[in-house]
Amino acid sequence: MQSEWCRDNKIGVFVSSKLGGQYAIVRRAIRLLLEESGMARVYLYEDEPAGSQDNVSGYLSKLDDSDVCIFLISNKDKPSVPEGVLKEHNYARQHNIPSLYLFCAEGTKKKTELQESLTTSQILKYKEIEKFADLTSEAVRSTLYDFVNVYRDYCKQRLIPAERKEETLVQPDGALKKIVVEEQQPPAAPYATPHTPLSYSPKDQMLSGFKKTIRACTDFFIPTSDSYWERQNEHNKQLKDTHPLLDALCSEFFLALIGKQALRDSFFEELKAEVKKEHDASIATVVEHRINAIAAYWRGNLKECLGFLEKAYAAAEENSAPSWMRNDLAIDLRHIDTFERELAGEVFASSPWQKVIDDEPEILHYPVIDRLESDVYERSCDTYADELTRSPYTVKYGIGYERIAESIAKAFVVAVQYGSLVHIMMTLERLSRSLQTYCGTYSGIPSMFKSMIICMLLRRDDKSLEKVFTNYYGYGGANAIDAKAAADMLQAVTLIPIDYNRNRAFFLLMRFLGYQFSDDEFAELETIIIERLHDIVEGIAMLQIANGLGAAGDLVYILSFFTTEDSSTLVSSLKSLENLLEYKAINTLDPIVQMALLQYCISLARHDKRDVRYYAATCLVAFCKTDFPEAVLQCLTEMMQTDHPEVRNRILRKLKEEDLPTSKYEYIVQQGRVDNNWAVRRTASELSNE
């Protein structure tokens, strides 16, 4: 059932044609079908009651009130175009009323003067129909199609009317008259300003040039020499570099993003000055606040970053910025607000900025970046599909990564010019996915494999890293990373701007690539990890004093470097801790730190998820070599009595691997020998026989 608002706000359709005869049925059928669609209200002259106005003024005023006019004309009519229809045509063209023309060629192929004028001027596309019986269905189809097509063009911000300077009107006596019609401009929204039109979007010139940034992104896939780059990009020599300074800054920013170098102290001030030149005054104010927010983020100050983003959003609303820009700002605000709340340990349902995004009537989109991102993923899929279906007898020159790198670089440039923090960080995701495609398709390219791992570390993507180092055999997994590559990864992780994210990346680096470091680099990483653990324990002590919270509960939150306590994140935390304990760095920690870590593992040994208990048991066995074996053995004994057979078997096998004195775990082995599970009994027997 339609609401009162819908009934009063429909598209007005004016039907112009000869009256009476076969047209009477067609006109009424068109009105019935269009009004049944729920989108239109249709005006028919014959249904109008008596009025005091003169006849012509009456129906022309109704035409002026309509949003679109449908002209129905048959070539065999005498006269071919009635005088009233001609007046309506001329009025519609002079007043820029959108019009649809349908000509019926049944009976004669000779075109009317009106059809000839439309053919000559090529102002719009008309439809010629062979049978009069099809006039109704074609009129309805064309009208509804036009509704949808115009709406889509509006949403894509490409609703720009064709230029019309001279047009032909047909006079009642058949004579043709030339008139000048002013070009119609899109109506301004009630909240638009002269400085910021509703259709404000990235311009093509914003992407011209930027050779250094594209080169930096391309070399991240496969490094190239200057001479090779010049030969491969011979066609780019003729392109004018319109943004040399901004290109240099974007290239520097990209290298900092991928962990190649640190940013200079004056970098963001220089970037802000250059980016402001690309926008008018109102948008430049918004972008200036956003660049300040990015600078605060890179300094690790989330609170200051959030403050600048809020100022940017207020300026965007004040200056009537387009909805896509306000939505993008709200996404940045939601991301930083959520991140800050999680780090503070706050429990909340969702960020208030999510409601701002939900309440925005326009669908989420980002001009230019959406197209570039689509191009990246489309080319990545094509690369994989082409390689699968390529004949072994064909010769292929190149693997096409340059075009993908160029699209990623251009999307990064647009994000920088509009200060879009989330899209800048999403550059790492686009790189990671593209590199995964190439590493899976072409397994012998070491630079791509190394760059893929760096992206995963910078994104703290532990799930993808685990897949690569446990299931990926195309290039050799961790064995493909030498000491120099591991050192580069350590440098990249060190440059991550936020402490929390940097700490998580350090733990992942230790977990997956600890064995690949040289002795000096491993000692450096070990020192970093131990310092982080000391900081964590000090933080826990402060929390205990302030809130009276238990160390185990806080360690679940802080030590794991995750924000939730679901089983998958806890398992990942325990795996990182297991890898640390494997290097025996635990012995270098203070006894207070060791006790805190032990409490952490004991608390998780009582978790309701089996996989969490499984890895907690693994970590607990390592604590048998510390100064707290009694607490460890008591917990393991309880697990041997009540836990799942897989967990019990894991405890026994880990005891065997650790090569502990038999006296310490003899009671646990005795429990295993009388276990009701054959696998547990077999493992216990192997321990007894040693």
C-alpha positions as CSV (number, residue, x, y, z in Angstrom):
1,M,0.0,0.0,0.0
2,Q,1.5,3.3,-1.1
3,S,2.0,6.0,1.5
4,E,0.5,9.5,1.1
5,W,3.9,10.9,0.3
6,C,4.4,8.4,-2.6
7,R,0.9,9.2,-4.0
8,D,1.7,12.9,-4.2
9,N,5.3,12.7,-5.5
10,K,5.2,10.8,-8.8
11,I,6.8,11.6,-12.1
12,G,4.4,13.7,-14.2
13,V,3.8,12.3,-17.8
14,F,2.1,14.2,-20.6
15,V,0.8,12.1,-23.5
16,S,0.7,14.1,-26.8
17,S,-1.0,12.6,-29.8
18,K,-4.0,12.9,-32.1
19,L,-7.2,12.5,-30.2
20,G,-10.0,10.0,-30.7
21,G,-10.2,6.8,-32.9
22,Q,-7.5,4.2,-32.2
23,Y,-5.5,6.7,-30.3
24,A,-8.1,6.8,-27.5
25,I,-7.5,3.2,-26.6
26,V,-3.7,3.6,-26.8
27,R,-3.7,6.7,-24.6
28,R,-5.8,5.1,-21.9
29,A,-3.8,1.9,-22.0
30,I,-0.6,3.9,-21.5
31,R,-2.0,5.8,-18.5
32,L,-3.3,2.5,-16.9
33,L,0.1,0.7,-17.3
34,L,2.3,3.6,-16.2
35,E,0.1,4.4,-13.2
36,E,0.1,0.8,-12.2
37,S,3.9,0.9,-12.0
38,G,3.5,3.3,-9.1
39,M,6.1,5.6,-10.6
40,A,4.0,8.0,-12.6
41,R,0.9,10.1,-12.9
42,V,-0.4,10.6,-16.4
43,Y,-2.2,13.6,-17.9
44,L,-4.7,13.0,-20.8
45,Y,-6.4,16.0,-22.3
46,E,-9.7,14.2,-22.9
47,D,-10.1,13.5,-19.2
48,E,-9.9,17.2,-18.2
49,P,-13.2,18.8,-17.0
50,A,-14.5,22.1,-18.4
51,G,-12.3,25.2,-17.6
52,S,-12.3,29.0,-18.0
53,Q,-8.9,29.2,-19.7
54,D,-8.5,29.2,-23.5
55,N,-7.9,25.7,-24.9
56,V,-4.2,26.1,-25.9
57,S,-3.1,27.8,-22.6
58,G,-4.9,25.0,-20.7
59,Y,-3.1,22.1,-22.1
60,L,0.3,23.9,-22.4
61,S,0.2,24.8,-18.7
62,K,-0.3,21.1,-18.0
63,L,2.6,20.3,-20.2
64,D,4.7,22.8,-18.3
65,D,3.8,21.1,-15.0
66,S,4.9,17.7,-16.4
67,D,8.3,16.1,-16.0
68,V,8.3,14.2,-19.3
69,C,6.2,14.2,-22.5
70,I,5.5,11.2,-24.8
71,F,4.7,12.0,-28.4
72,L,2.8,9.3,-30.4
73,I,2.7,10.0,-34.2
74,S,1.6,7.8,-37.1
75,N,3.0,8.5,-40.6
76,K,-0.3,7.7,-42.3
77,D,-2.3,10.3,-40.3
78,K,-3.8,13.3,-42.2
79,P,-2.4,15.7,-41.3
80,S,0.6,13.7,-40.3
81,V,1.3,15.9,-37.3
82,P,-1.8,17.6,-35.8
83,E,-1.5,21.3,-35.0
84,G,-1.9,20.7,-31.2
85,V,0.9,18.1,-31.2
86,L,3.2,20.6,-33.1
87,K,2.5,23.3,-30.5
88,E,3.2,20.9,-27.7
89,H,6.5,19.8,-29.4
90,N,7.6,23.4,-29.9
91,Y,6.7,24.3,-26.4
92,A,8.6,21.3,-24.9
93,R,11.7,22.0,-26.9
94,Q,11.7,25.7,-26.1
95,H,11.3,25.0,-22.4
96,N,13.7,22.0,-22.2
97,I,11.0,19.5,-21.2
98,P,12.4,15.9,-21.6
99,S,10.5,14.3,-24.4
100,L,10.2,10.8,-25.9
101,Y,9.1,10.4,-29.6
102,L,7.5,7.3,-31.1
103,F,6.7,7.2,-34.8
104,C,4.5,4.4,-36.3
105,A,5.5,3.4,-39.8
106,E,2.5,1.1,-40.4
107,G,0.9,1.9,-43.8
108,T,3.7,4.2,-45.1
109,K,7.4,4.5,-44.7
110,K,7.5,8.1,-45.6
111,K,8.7,10.2,-42.6
112,T,6.9,13.2,-41.3
113,E,8.5,16.6,-41.2
114,L,8.9,16.3,-37.5
115,Q,10.7,13.0,-37.8
116,E,12.9,14.4,-40.5
117,S,13.9,17.4,-38.3
118,L,14.8,15.1,-35.4
119,T,16.8,12.9,-37.7
120,T,18.7,15.9,-39.1
121,S,19.4,17.6,-35.7
122,Q,20.3,14.3,-33.9
123,I,19.2,15.9,-30.7
124,L,17.8,12.7,-29.2
125,K,16.9,9.2,-30.2
126,Y,13.4,8.4,-31.3
127,K,11.8,5.0,-31.8
128,E,10.2,3.9,-35.1
129,I,7.6,1.2,-34.7
130,E,6.3,-1.1,-37.4
131,K,2.8,-1.9,-36.0
132,F,0.3,0.5,-34.4
133,A,-0.7,-2.4,-32.0
134,D,2.8,-2.2,-30.5
135,L,2.6,1.5,-29.8
136,T,1.3,1.1,-26.2
137,S,3.9,-1.5,-25.0
138,E,6.8,0.4,-26.6
139,A,5.6,3.7,-25.1
140,V,5.4,2.2,-21.6
141,R,8.8,0.4,-22.0
142,S,10.6,3.5,-23.3
143,T,9.2,5.7,-20.5
144,L,10.1,3.3,-17.7
145,Y,13.5,2.7,-19.2
146,D,14.1,6.4,-19.4
147,F,13.2,6.8,-15.7
148,V,15.7,4.2,-14.6
149,N,18.4,5.4,-17.0
150,V,18.2,9.0,-15.9
151,Y,18.3,7.9,-12.2
152,R,21.4,5.8,-12.8
153,D,23.2,8.6,-14.6
154,Y,22.3,10.9,-11.8
155,C,23.8,8.5,-9.2
156,K,26.9,8.2,-11.3
157,Q,27.1,12.0,-11.5
158,R,27.2,12.0,-15.3
159,L,23.8,13.6,-16.0
160,I,25.1,16.3,-18.3
161,P,22.7,17.4,-21.0
162,A,24.0,17.4,-24.6
163,E,24.8,20.9,-25.9
164,R,22.1,22.4,-28.1
165,K,22.6,25.8,-29.6
166,E,20.4,25.6,-32.7
167,E,17.3,23.6,-33.1
168,T,14.5,23.2,-35.7
169,L,10.8,23.8,-34.9
170,V,8.1,22.6,-37.3
171,Q,5.4,25.2,-38.1
172,P,1.7,24.2,-38.7
173,D,2.1,24.9,-42.4
174,G,5.1,22.5,-42.6
175,A,7.7,25.2,-42.7
176,L,10.9,24.8,-40.7
177,K,12.1,27.5,-38.3
178,K,15.5,27.7,-36.7
179,I,15.7,28.8,-33.1
180,V,18.4,29.1,-30.5
181,V,17.9,27.1,-27.3
182,E,20.1,27.8,-24.3
183,E,22.0,24.9,-23.0
184,Q,20.2,23.4,-20.0
185,Q,22.2,23.2,-16.8
186,P,21.6,20.5,-14.1
187,P,19.4,22.0,-11.3
188,A,21.4,22.9,-8.2
189,A,20.5,21.1,-5.0
190,P,19.0,23.3,-2.3
191,Y,22.1,22.8,-0.2
192,A,24.7,23.3,-3.0
193,T,26.9,26.3,-3.0
194,P,28.6,28.1,-5.9
195,H,32.0,26.8,-4.7
196,T,30.9,23.2,-4.2
197,P,28.5,21.7,-6.7
198,L,26.7,18.5,-5.8
199,S,28.6,16.7,-8.6
200,Y,32.1,17.6,-7.2
201,S,34.3,14.6,-7.9
202,P,37.9,13.8,-8.6
203,K,39.1,15.2,-12.0
204,D,41.0,13.4,-14.6
205,Q,44.0,15.9,-14.3
206,M,44.4,14.7,-10.7
207,L,45.8,11.4,-12.2
208,S,48.0,12.8,-14.9
209,G,51.7,12.3,-14.4
210,F,52.7,10.8,-11.1
211,K,55.5,8.7,-12.7
212,K,57.5,8.4,-9.5
213,T,54.6,7.0,-7.5
214,I,53.8,4.5,-10.2
215,R,57.4,3.6,-10.4
216,A,57.6,3.0,-6.6
217,C,54.5,0.8,-6.7
218,T,55.7,-1.2,-9.7
219,D,59.1,-1.8,-8.2
220,F,57.4,-3.1,-5.1
221,F,56.3,-6.0,-7.3
222,I,59.6,-6.5,-9.1
223,P,62.5,-4.0,-8.7
224,T,63.8,-2.7,-12.0
225,S,66.7,-0.6,-13.2
226,D,66.4,2.9,-14.5
227,S,67.2,1.8,-18.0
228,Y,64.7,-1.0,-18.0
229,W,62.0,1.3,-16.7
230,E,62.7,3.9,-19.4
231,R,62.5,1.2,-22.1
232,Q,59.3,-0.3,-20.8
233,N,57.7,3.1,-20.4
234,E,58.8,4.8,-23.6
235,H,55.3,6.0,-24.3
236,N,55.2,7.9,-21.0
237,K,58.1,10.2,-22.0
238,Q,55.7,12.3,-24.0
239,L,53.3,12.7,-21.1
240,K,53.5,16.0,-19.3
241,D,54.2,15.7,-15.6
242,T,51.7,18.2,-14.3
243,H,52.3,17.5,-10.6
244,P,56.1,17.1,-10.1
245,L,56.3,18.1,-6.4
246,L,53.1,16.3,-5.4
247,D,54.3,13.2,-7.3
248,A,57.5,13.3,-5.3
249,L,55.5,13.6,-2.0
250,C,53.1,10.8,-2.9
251,S,56.1,8.6,-3.9
252,E,57.7,9.3,-0.5
253,F,54.4,8.6,1.3
254,F,54.0,5.3,-0.5
255,L,57.5,4.1,0.4
256,A,56.7,5.0,4.1
257,L,53.5,3.0,3.8
258,I,55.2,-0.1,2.7
259,G,57.9,0.2,5.3
260,K,60.8,1.3,3.1
261,Q,61.6,4.6,4.8
262,A,60.5,6.9,7.5
263,L,58.7,10.2,6.8
264,R,60.5,13.6,7.3
265,D,59.2,15.9,10.1
266,S,58.1,18.5,7.6
267,F,56.5,16.0,5.2
268,F,52.8,16.5,6.1
269,E,53.1,20.3,6.0
270,E,54.5,20.1,2.5
271,L,51.9,17.6,1.4
272,K,49.1,19.8,2.8
273,A,50.3,22.8,0.9
274,E,50.4,20.9,-2.4
275,V,47.1,19.1,-2.0
276,K,45.2,22.3,-1.2
277,K,46.2,23.6,-4.7
278,E,44.1,20.8,-6.2
279,H,40.8,22.0,-4.7
280,D,38.6,25.0,-4.4
281,A,38.5,26.9,-1.1
282,S,35.6,25.1,0.5
283,I,36.9,21.6,-0.2
284,A,40.5,22.6,0.5
285,T,39.4,23.4,4.1
286,V,38.0,19.8,4.5
287,V,41.1,18.2,3.0
288,E,43.5,20.3,5.2
289,H,41.8,18.9,8.4
290,R,42.1,15.4,6.9
291,I,45.8,15.7,6.2
292,N,46.3,16.9,9.8
293,A,44.4,13.8,10.9
294,I,46.7,11.6,8.9
295,A,49.7,13.3,10.4
296,A,48.4,12.7,13.9
297,Y,47.7,9.1,13.1
298,W,51.3,8.7,11.8
299,R,52.5,10.2,15.1
300,G,50.4,7.5,17.0
301,N,48.0,10.0,18.5
302,L,44.6,8.6,17.9
303,K,42.8,11.2,20.0
304,E,44.2,14.1,18.0
305,C,43.5,12.2,14.8
306,L,39.8,11.8,15.8
307,G,39.6,15.5,16.7
308,F,40.9,16.6,13.2
309,L,38.5,14.2,11.5
310,E,35.6,15.7,13.4
311,K,36.6,19.2,12.3
312,A,36.8,17.9,8.7
313,Y,33.3,16.5,8.9
314,A,31.9,19.7,10.4
315,A,33.5,21.7,7.5
316,A,32.1,19.2,5.0
317,E,28.6,19.7,6.3
318,E,29.1,23.5,6.5
319,N,30.4,23.7,2.9
320,S,27.8,21.3,1.5
321,A,30.4,18.8,0.4
322,P,29.0,15.9,-1.8
323,S,27.6,12.9,0.0
324,W,30.3,10.6,-1.2
325,M,32.9,12.8,0.6
326,R,30.9,13.0,3.8
327,N,30.4,9.2,3.7
328,D,34.2,8.7,3.3
329,L,34.9,11.0,6.2
330,A,32.3,9.1,8.3
331,I,34.1,5.8,7.5
332,D,37.5,7.3,8.6
333,L,35.8,8.5,11.8
334,R,34.2,5.2,12.5
335,H,37.5,3.4,12.0
336,I,39.5,5.6,14.4
337,D,36.7,5.9,16.9
338,T,36.3,2.1,17.1
339,F,40.0,1.6,17.3
340,E,40.4,4.1,20.1
341,R,37.5,2.6,22.1
342,E,38.9,-1.0,21.7
343,L,42.4,0.1,22.9
344,A,40.8,1.7,26.0
345,G,39.0,-1.6,26.7
346,E,35.6,-0.1,26.2
347,V,32.7,-2.4,25.6
348,F,30.3,-1.0,23.0
349,A,27.8,-2.2,20.4
350,S,28.9,0.0,17.5
351,S,30.4,3.4,16.8
352,P,28.0,6.4,16.6
353,W,29.5,7.2,13.2
354,Q,28.1,3.9,11.8
355,K,24.6,5.4,12.3
356,V,25.7,8.5,10.4
357,I,26.7,6.3,7.5
358,D,23.4,4.3,7.7
359,D,21.4,7.5,7.7
360,E,23.0,8.8,4.6
361,P,20.5,8.3,1.7
362,E,23.1,7.9,-1.0
363,I,24.8,4.6,-1.5
364,L,28.4,4.3,-0.5
365,H,30.8,4.9,-3.4
366,Y,34.1,6.7,-4.1
367,P,34.5,8.3,-7.6
368,V,37.5,7.1,-9.5
369,I,38.8,4.8,-6.7
370,D,35.9,2.4,-7.2
371,R,36.8,2.1,-10.9
372,L,40.5,1.7,-10.2
373,E,39.9,-0.9,-7.5
374,S,37.6,-2.8,-9.8
375,D,40.3,-2.7,-12.5
376,V,42.9,-4.1,-10.0
377,Y,40.8,-7.1,-9.0
378,E,39.6,-7.7,-12.5
379,R,43.1,-7.8,-13.9
380,S,44.2,-10.1,-11.1
381,C,41.5,-12.6,-11.8
382,D,42.2,-12.4,-15.5
383,T,45.9,-13.1,-14.8
384,Y,45.0,-16.3,-12.9
385,A,42.4,-17.4,-15.4
386,D,44.7,-16.8,-18.4
387,E,47.5,-18.8,-16.8
388,L,45.2,-21.7,-16.1
389,T,43.9,-21.9,-19.7
390,R,47.1,-20.9,-21.6
391,S,48.4,-23.4,-24.1
392,P,51.8,-24.8,-23.3
393,Y,52.8,-23.9,-26.8
394,T,52.2,-20.2,-26.6
395,V,54.9,-17.7,-25.9
396,K,54.0,-15.0,-23.4
397,Y,56.0,-11.8,-23.0
398,G,55.6,-10.3,-19.5
399,I,53.0,-11.1,-16.8
400,G,51.0,-7.9,-16.8
401,Y,51.7,-6.7,-13.3
402,E,52.6,-3.2,-14.4
403,R,49.0,-2.2,-15.2
404,I,47.8,-3.5,-11.8
405,A,50.6,-1.6,-10.0
406,E,49.6,1.5,-12.0
407,S,46.0,1.3,-10.9
408,I,46.9,0.7,-7.3
409,A,49.3,3.7,-7.4
410,K,46.6,5.9,-8.9
411,A,44.0,4.9,-6.3
412,F,46.6,5.8,-3.7
413,V,47.2,9.2,-5.3
414,V,43.5,10.0,-5.3
415,A,43.2,8.9,-1.6
416,V,46.1,11.2,-0.7
417,Q,44.7,14.2,-2.6
418,Y,41.4,13.8,-0.6
419,G,43.1,12.8,2.7
420,S,41.2,9.5,2.9
421,L,43.0,7.7,5.7
422,V,41.1,4.3,5.3
423,H,41.7,4.2,1.5
424,I,45.4,5.1,2.0
425,M,45.7,2.1,4.4
426,M,43.6,-0.1,2.0
427,T,46.5,0.3,-0.5
428,L,48.2,-2.5,1.5
429,E,45.2,-4.7,1.1
430,R,45.1,-4.1,-2.7
431,L,48.8,-4.9,-2.9
432,S,48.5,-8.0,-0.8
433,R,45.6,-9.5,-2.8
434,S,47.3,-8.8,-6.1
435,L,50.6,-10.2,-4.9
436,Q,48.9,-13.3,-3.6
437,T,47.4,-13.9,-7.1
438,Y,50.8,-13.5,-8.8
439,C,52.6,-15.7,-6.2
440,G,50.0,-18.4,-6.6
441,T,50.2,-18.1,-10.4
442,Y,54.0,-17.6,-10.9
443,S,55.7,-19.3,-8.0
444,G,59.3,-18.4,-8.8
445,I,59.5,-14.6,-8.2
446,P,61.2,-14.0,-4.9
447,S,60.6,-10.2,-4.8
448,M,56.9,-10.7,-5.1
449,F,56.8,-13.3,-2.4
450,K,58.8,-11.0,-0.1
451,S,56.5,-8.0,-0.8
452,M,53.5,-10.2,-0.2
453,I,54.8,-11.2,3.3
454,I,55.6,-7.5,4.1
455,C,52.0,-6.5,3.2
456,M,50.6,-9.2,5.4
457,L,52.8,-8.2,8.3
458,L,52.0,-4.5,7.9
459,R,48.2,-5.5,7.9
460,R,48.7,-7.9,10.9
461,D,47.0,-10.5,8.7
462,D,47.8,-13.6,10.9
463,K,45.4,-15.8,9.1
464,S,46.9,-15.2,5.7
465,L,50.4,-15.6,7.1
466,E,49.5,-18.9,8.7
467,K,48.1,-20.2,5.3
468,V,51.2,-19.1,3.5
469,F,53.6,-20.8,6.0
470,T,51.6,-24.0,6.5
471,N,49.9,-24.6,3.1
472,Y,51.9,-22.7,0.5
473,Y,54.6,-24.7,-1.2
474,G,54.9,-22.9,-4.6
475,Y,58.0,-20.9,-3.6
476,G,59.1,-22.6,-0.4
477,G,57.3,-20.8,2.4
478,A,59.6,-19.5,5.1
479,N,62.6,-21.1,3.5
480,A,62.3,-18.6,0.7
481,I,63.1,-15.7,3.1
482,D,66.8,-15.2,3.7
483,A,68.4,-13.1,6.5
484,K,68.4,-9.9,4.4
485,A,64.7,-10.2,3.5
486,A,63.9,-10.9,7.2
487,A,65.9,-7.7,8.1
488,D,63.9,-5.7,5.6
489,M,60.7,-7.0,7.2
490,L,61.9,-6.1,10.6
491,Q,62.6,-2.5,9.4
492,A,59.1,-2.4,7.8
493,V,57.4,-3.5,11.0
494,T,59.4,-1.0,13.0
495,L,57.9,1.9,10.9
496,I,54.2,0.9,11.6
497,P,52.8,4.2,13.1
498,I,50.6,2.8,16.0
499,D,52.2,1.1,18.9
500,Y,49.4,-1.5,19.3
501,N,49.6,-2.5,15.6
502,R,53.4,-2.5,15.7
503,N,53.5,-4.8,18.7
504,R,51.1,-7.2,17.0
505,A,53.4,-7.3,13.9
506,F,56.5,-7.9,16.1
507,F,54.8,-11.0,17.6
508,L,53.8,-12.3,14.1
509,L,57.3,-11.7,12.9
510,M,58.7,-13.7,15.7
511,R,56.1,-16.5,15.3
512,F,56.5,-17.1,11.6
513,L,60.0,-15.9,10.6
514,G,62.1,-16.1,13.8
515,Y,64.3,-18.8,12.4
516,Q,65.2,-16.7,9.3
517,F,67.0,-13.9,11.1
518,S,70.7,-13.6,11.5
519,D,72.0,-13.8,15.1
520,D,72.2,-10.0,15.4
521,E,68.7,-9.4,14.0
522,F,67.2,-12.1,16.1
523,A,68.8,-10.7,19.3
524,E,67.3,-7.3,18.3
525,L,63.8,-8.7,17.8
526,E,64.1,-10.8,21.0
527,T,64.9,-7.6,22.9
528,I,61.9,-5.8,21.4
529,I,59.6,-8.7,22.4
530,I,60.9,-8.8,25.9
531,E,60.5,-5.0,26.3
532,R,56.9,-5.3,25.1
533,L,56.2,-8.0,27.7
534,H,57.7,-5.9,30.5
535,D,55.5,-3.0,29.4
536,I,52.5,-5.3,29.4
537,V,53.1,-6.5,32.9
538,E,53.6,-3.0,34.2
539,G,50.3,-2.0,32.6
540,I,48.6,-4.9,34.2
541,A,49.9,-3.9,37.6
542,M,48.5,-0.4,37.1
543,L,45.1,-1.9,36.1
544,Q,45.1,-4.1,39.1
545,I,45.7,-1.1,41.4
546,A,43.1,1.0,39.6
547,N,40.4,-1.5,39.0
548,G,41.2,-4.6,41.1
549,L,41.2,-6.7,38.0
550,G,42.9,-10.1,37.8
551,A,46.1,-10.4,35.8
552,A,44.9,-13.4,33.8
553,G,41.8,-11.5,32.6
554,D,43.8,-8.5,31.6
555,L,46.5,-10.6,29.8
556,V,43.8,-12.2,27.7
557,Y,43.1,-8.7,26.4
558,I,46.5,-7.1,26.4
559,L,49.0,-9.8,25.8
560,S,47.2,-11.4,22.9
561,F,47.1,-8.0,21.2
562,F,43.5,-8.7,20.1
563,T,40.4,-6.9,21.1
564,T,38.0,-9.8,21.6
565,E,38.1,-13.1,23.5
566,D,36.8,-15.4,20.7
567,S,38.6,-18.7,20.3
568,S,40.3,-17.9,17.0
569,T,42.1,-14.8,18.4
570,L,43.1,-16.6,21.6
571,V,44.5,-19.5,19.6
572,S,46.6,-17.0,17.6
573,S,47.8,-15.4,20.8
574,L,48.8,-18.7,22.2
575,K,50.7,-19.7,19.1
576,S,52.7,-16.4,19.3
577,L,53.5,-17.1,22.9
578,E,54.4,-20.7,22.1
579,N,56.9,-19.5,19.5
580,L,58.4,-17.1,22.0
581,L,58.8,-19.8,24.6
582,E,60.4,-22.1,22.0
583,Y,63.3,-19.7,21.8
584,K,63.5,-19.8,25.6
585,A,63.3,-16.1,25.9
586,I,61.1,-16.7,28.9
587,N,64.2,-17.4,31.0
588,T,65.3,-13.8,30.5
589,L,62.1,-12.3,32.0
590,D,61.6,-11.2,35.6
591,P,59.9,-13.8,37.8
592,I,56.9,-11.5,38.1
593,V,56.5,-11.5,34.3
594,Q,56.9,-15.3,34.2
595,M,54.1,-15.6,36.8
596,A,51.8,-13.3,34.8
597,L,52.3,-15.3,31.7
598,L,51.8,-18.6,33.6
599,Q,48.5,-17.2,35.0
600,Y,47.5,-16.3,31.4
601,C,48.0,-19.9,30.2
602,I,46.3,-21.5,33.2
603,S,43.3,-19.3,32.8
604,L,43.0,-20.4,29.1
605,A,43.6,-24.0,30.0
606,R,40.0,-23.9,31.5
607,H,38.5,-22.3,28.4
608,D,35.3,-23.9,27.0
609,K,36.8,-24.2,23.5
610,R,38.9,-27.3,22.9
611,D,41.4,-25.7,20.5
612,V,42.2,-22.9,23.1
613,R,42.9,-25.5,25.8
614,Y,45.0,-27.5,23.3
615,Y,47.5,-24.6,22.7
616,A,47.3,-23.5,26.3
617,A,48.5,-27.0,27.3
618,T,51.4,-26.6,24.8
619,C,52.5,-23.4,26.4
620,L,52.1,-24.8,30.0
621,V,54.6,-27.6,29.4
622,A,57.2,-25.1,28.5
623,F,56.8,-23.5,31.9
624,C,58.0,-26.7,33.5
625,K,61.6,-25.3,33.0
626,T,60.8,-22.2,35.0
627,D,60.8,-21.6,38.7
628,F,57.1,-22.5,38.9
629,P,56.9,-26.2,38.0
630,E,54.4,-27.2,40.8
631,A,51.7,-24.9,39.5
632,V,52.2,-26.1,36.0
633,L,52.1,-29.8,36.9
634,Q,49.0,-29.4,39.0
635,C,47.2,-27.8,36.1
636,L,48.4,-30.5,33.6
637,T,47.3,-33.2,36.0
638,E,43.8,-31.8,36.2
639,M,43.7,-31.6,32.4
640,M,44.8,-35.2,32.1
641,Q,41.8,-36.2,34.3
642,T,39.0,-34.3,32.6
643,D,40.0,-32.9,29.2
644,H,39.5,-34.3,25.7
645,P,41.7,-37.1,24.5
646,E,43.4,-34.9,21.9
647,V,44.4,-32.5,24.6
648,R,45.6,-35.3,26.9
649,N,47.7,-36.8,24.0
650,R,49.1,-33.3,23.2
651,I,50.3,-32.9,26.8
652,L,52.2,-36.2,26.7
653,R,53.8,-35.6,23.3
654,K,54.9,-32.1,24.4
655,L,56.5,-33.5,27.5
656,K,58.4,-35.9,25.3
657,E,59.6,-33.0,23.1
658,E,60.7,-30.9,26.0
659,D,63.0,-33.7,27.3
660,L,62.2,-32.9,30.9
661,P,63.4,-35.1,33.8
662,T,61.1,-38.1,34.3
663,S,60.7,-37.4,38.0
664,K,58.8,-34.2,37.2
665,Y,56.1,-35.7,35.1
666,E,56.0,-39.4,36.2
667,Y,52.5,-39.0,37.7
668,I,51.1,-37.6,34.5
669,V,52.6,-40.5,32.5
670,Q,51.0,-43.0,34.9
671,Q,47.7,-41.3,34.3
672,G,48.3,-41.7,30.5
673,R,49.1,-45.5,30.8
674,V,45.6,-46.2,32.3
675,D,43.7,-43.8,30.0
676,N,40.6,-45.1,28.3
677,N,41.8,-43.8,24.9
678,W,44.3,-46.0,23.0
679,A,46.2,-43.1,21.4
680,V,46.9,-41.6,24.9
681,R,48.0,-45.0,26.2
682,R,50.3,-45.5,23.3
683,T,52.0,-42.1,23.8
684,A,52.3,-42.7,27.5
685,S,53.9,-46.1,26.8
686,E,56.5,-44.5,24.5
687,L,57.4,-42.1,27.3
688,S,57.7,-45.0,29.8
689,N,60.0,-47.0,27.5
690,E,62.5,-44.1,27.1
